[in-house]
């Protein structure tokens, strides 16, 4: 016997129990340890979105509109109780409250990580998507500041494969699947120091912009 989210049947009961345990543990880690809200998200199977909308423009890559977020601070019991309402949902993190996100091509992101670490600059969590993107978690406010920051650094008129996500956005969190293409994974996982205090965008932006400008890889 399988289960559904908005009409898509997934998994058998044994696999379902294992996945639920893994999902609930991950949710509790994000909420209880890192202090982030977690939102149940849609998943995609064979190109169809579990939200049930056949015309969905972002299959398996958006929050479930009818689902309530699991708030920061929730423990394992609370996470398990909340997630039992949305079995099989993807873990999604709202952007703009605890962090904003700077997104670049994964190849550029990996090169930038090496350079930033060598420079001793502060780094927050960084994840990679199966679509070939690297997402750097930075302090809230980066999305609003980005145009002015790029202008001050002389990159405002450059054709950069660099984007910023701010309030109202969401990202799929590891280890959830993104759009049926595979799991999101950490390149640099959160820690107790970085989860609650990600770096200011200005500390990373110069290096990210330079690498994006010099790196011929793009997955836009």
Buried (B, 14 or more C-beta within 10 A) or exposed (E): EEBEBBEBEBBEEEEBEEBBEEBBEBBBBBBBEBBBBBBBBBBBBEEBBBBBBEEBEEBBBBBBEEBEBBEBEBEBEBBBEBBEEBBBBBBBBBBBEBBBBBBBBBBBBBBBBEEBEEEEEEBBBBBBBBBBBBBBBBBBBBBBBBEEBBEEBEBBEEEBBBBBBBEEBBBBBBBBBBBBBEBBEEBBEBEEEBBBEBBBBBBBBBBBBBBBBEBEBBBE
